[in-house]
Amino acid sequence: MTQFTVTVVDTTGKQNYIFNTNRLRENIGASFLLSQATKEWVEEILEENLGVPKNLQEEPIDTSELNAEIIYANGGNALIVFKSREVAVKFTRILSKKVLTEASGVNLLVAHDDFDWENSNLYTIVEDLKKNELEHQKYERIHSAPLLGLGVTASCNSTQLPAVDRSDKYIDYDDDEGTDSYLISTETRQKLKAVRKANPKLQQIFANVVDENIYQFPYRSDNLGRSEGESSYVAVVHIDGNGMGDRFKKHGEGKENRDYINAMRDFSNSVETAGTEALKAVTETLVNSIKSGRVVGKIGEFDLNKDSKSNIFYLPFRPLVYGGDDITFICEGRLGLELAALFLRKFEEQKVTNGKPLTACAGVCVVKAHYPFSRAYQMSEDLCNVAKKFVKSEQQKHGVDYFSAIDWHLAASGLLGSISGIRQREYQVNDKSWHLAMRPLWLKHDDEWRTWSGFTQVVSEFKQGDDWKERQNKIMALRDVLRKGSIEAVKEFLLNYKLPNLPLFPESSSQSEQLIKQGWNNEICGYFDAIEAMDFYLGVGSD
């Protein structure tokens, strides 16, 4: 009988840890530390403290004398098999201490279980640990109440914890940042120190698509491409894969222990690669659209910002959480919608080991450049969840498999309330039975009109079509007519402006004829979203 111990490592409160500050530098450092805690530090501890060299950490534990075998370690969690409970506890103790001392604020969850290699089913044990032990820890753990200070103390500007230092010691002011200094806590100090490692790592991952002698990823939201007098918006994009939890479970179900380990490792690695490769494809498309320091799309363009000291351009785009199917990036506001849609398209093109196609949902929140970042991120996550609910409802209605979908909100004057409250208040007419917003959208569908291609075709027509180009007053008049929620008002508008119809949707859409004559289909408007988004679509990477 061969006894081993399996250990599941997870993290909780990731979003709050990464996005609880308005300073992009701190978001960058937090994301980097979170990644380190569940990947690089895991590998480092196994090598330096448990005698498992990095190149042997995936060797079969059942046929070797090694102390541990990594099944996977990425995406904020890890799964490891140890030679004994004693070794597993030692690993946990070392990792916990490292997180406490070098990544304050990261909340680790760890669960162990002993099993007999010959007679126990590892799949069942792991699923039970995740479902019971980890969930129990998440919802019933006692949150720490740190001593906030004695006597007269000052608070960190970002975390409100006691300040221990000032920011200027940890920021290299070589990128036109100015020299403003602010109070920081231990947690914030660790995030700022981590930034010095985060950018080189990001540049290394994207080395084949981003020439570091020409472009660099920005440290500040102002360097995303903010144009004085033109645009001062940023887009926060959150993307999450569809049904990935079930796919992981089903991929390991019914397998013997060794087959289970190999299958889960290969699938996890392939999903991790898929997310990274899709982001690289998005970045490459963006870089290819840059001409002489300007992002140039089919129907719009804007200037890049440049570091005056190094003469290197800042990309108007920066991944914050990347790899796998859980992705968050920030970009110049005018790029948010199409880079999100482009990622979904590129993600679907990736291959994973179980052979089934990948799909995901995206939520995009576009806000003023200095709007509270945590609020914008929360809205993007909520929008992603709305898109996921849309996918599930369409699955039930049409009996289809998972598909990619996108939803967004353009917050020109801030955010007030939940997305459902905003839509009920601002996008519903006719006693709240007709919907101005056609969002969420299918990424693609041959027989649907609520698709990304349909939306972009209408936007392009409004911006370039002979009947609409440079006729802003006409477009705004249509917007006001649509707000009435009246088909007769739309018909009167077409008559007054001597127009045969509104912009065409893709010909494959069976509802197109009704839409172009009435503006509405089944109490959903086909044109309000496009009018609202005209300033936030440039045609970058359009086919």
C-alpha angles and dihedrals in degrees: 000000000000116000122202135166123229118206128197117200119193138161131223132199091030095149094050092047093051102035105034092105136061093221114097092207091062092046089053093049093046093051091048093050092048090053091047093051095059101033122016095033091047090054092043094052093047090053102039101034106025101035097242109135115222093243090055100045092104095047114123108270092202093064101034139062093237120128097227147013123205114221091183138333116186143088095051096305142072139199118203136171115214131196091239145354089256092059092045092052091047090052091049092049093052094044092048092051091049092050092048093050101036106025108032110186097034108120113212124200118195130181129181134193131178119225142176109243095211100043108026128078110232093198092059093045094051094046090049091051091051096044099043115016100037095040089050090053093047096053102031104035115122108242115226119248104208120207101255096205146297126249115342112358137165123224131233111254091227109034102022087228119131111292117240102172147359126265100233092076091065103039122082102217095207099112105067092271097134122226104275110150126201138180117268137190126223090266093053092045090055091050092050092048090051092057090074088065098036099066096049089050091050092047089050093052091049096037094119093055104030120056104212090205089064107026138028133184110253127247094202133050090229088065094058089092106287109176118207110235092007116058135353101171133118128197123220110202124194120185129184130182120245118250094345094144091057091044091055091049095048092045091061098036118116096008128129115248098264093043089047093053094048093045094049093046093049093045093047092049092048092051090047090051092046093057093046094046092049090052090049090052090051091049092048091051090050093048091049089054092058114101120180093337096316131106102230122195131173093263106019147014144189140188124263122232118244135206102241093207100051096024089226119140121238114231110234089230137066131180112221103174113023143161123060123029097306107084133167125177137165125216144160108300095245091058101048101092099044097041088052091050091044091052091052090051093048092044090056089055093059122099126225130191098256089060096231121125121260123234133172144178126237132205118195124192117186115196141160112289096255099037113130104282097211091057092049091049092049090052092050090051091049090050090051089053090050088054090050091052088050090053092051093048092049090047090056093043099048102021093238132147125250115302135181119262137178135206131178147175126210107209103193092166104025134276125289117182133335124326090252090052092047092050093047091049101040108022106040125085139167092056089320096297098107121065123216091192118072091189137153097063135198109242087225138350129156096217102035128086096199093080136123091247091051091050095047092046090056093045090051091050092051090050100039110014118115093239095049112025112121090353097118094157091057092050092048089049089055090050091055091048091051090053088065091066092222127134089198090056090054092050090050090050091054090049094049093050093041092238122153091210147332120273115304125252118214109300091235089069110099091203094055096097093056094045097052092051100039107020090226137078120192091340092308119115118229100196112039094080091051093050091048093049099046093107092048101057124074103165095245110169093003115163 
